Structures are given as C-alpha cells and as structure tokens.
Amino acid sequence: MWHIHICHIFIAKNQSFNNKTKKTSIMKTKIIVAIAIVGLLMGFQVAADKSTGTVDQMEGLYVFIQSKPKADFEYLGTVKKTLAWTGKPEEMLNSMLKKVKNDYPQADGIVFTSVAMDKADAVKFK
C-alpha cells in the first residue's frame, strides 16, 4: 500500500514538473520570438536611415543635387541655364538660384534634374 501511495505521489510530482517545464519552454520561445521581431524591425529602421540626410540652404532655398526631397512638395516650374562665363559648378549654381528666386519667388527649394546643373525644378513644400 505504501508502495502504491509513493508511486502515486511520484507520478503527480513528475506531471507537475513536466507542466512547469512546458510552461517555461513556451515562455522562453515567446521571449526569443519577441527579441527576433524587435531585432528585425530595428534592422529595417537602420537600413532606412542610410538614405536620409540633411540638405543645405543657399540664398533661402533648399538645394537638392542628384536627390529629391522626402517631404511632399508642389512643382512650380523648371528653369534652364542662362549664360555662364566659366561654366564652373559654383557659377552655375548661383545663376540657377537667382533664376529660381526671380521666376518663382514663392519657391522653397530647387531640385537639379541634370548633373550638368543646367536644368532644375522650383518646388514649394506642402
């Protein structure tokens, strides 16, 4: 009789231990999955940050060269190169800035659509 009672207690404790082990295992799995999801989301955030930057302002206009604004904007119009004596980038940039400010005084920025800096769009941010 003692033997049966001891076996019954042992089986009951063993089942209780197995239930606790299963609960612990499930909890560990949930924690690992949560950490993996957070890690993936952080990885995507870091990758997205590589494409962002700051833009310089010249003469009150945001200047975008070989890039586009991330913020929503309204296209105002296109300006094209005027006569440039040397054709140096600084001279071209200054000439285009003056043209945008003159032709589109409400412009917030200039987006160069040509690497040669001979054509650019005037934009206003929304």
Secondary structure by P-SEA (a helix, b strand, c coil): caaaaaaaaaaaaaaaaaaaaaaaaaaaaaaaaaaaaaaaaaaaaaaaaccbbbbbbccccccccccccccbbbbcccccccccccccaaaaaaaaaaaaaaacccccccccccccccbbbbbbcc
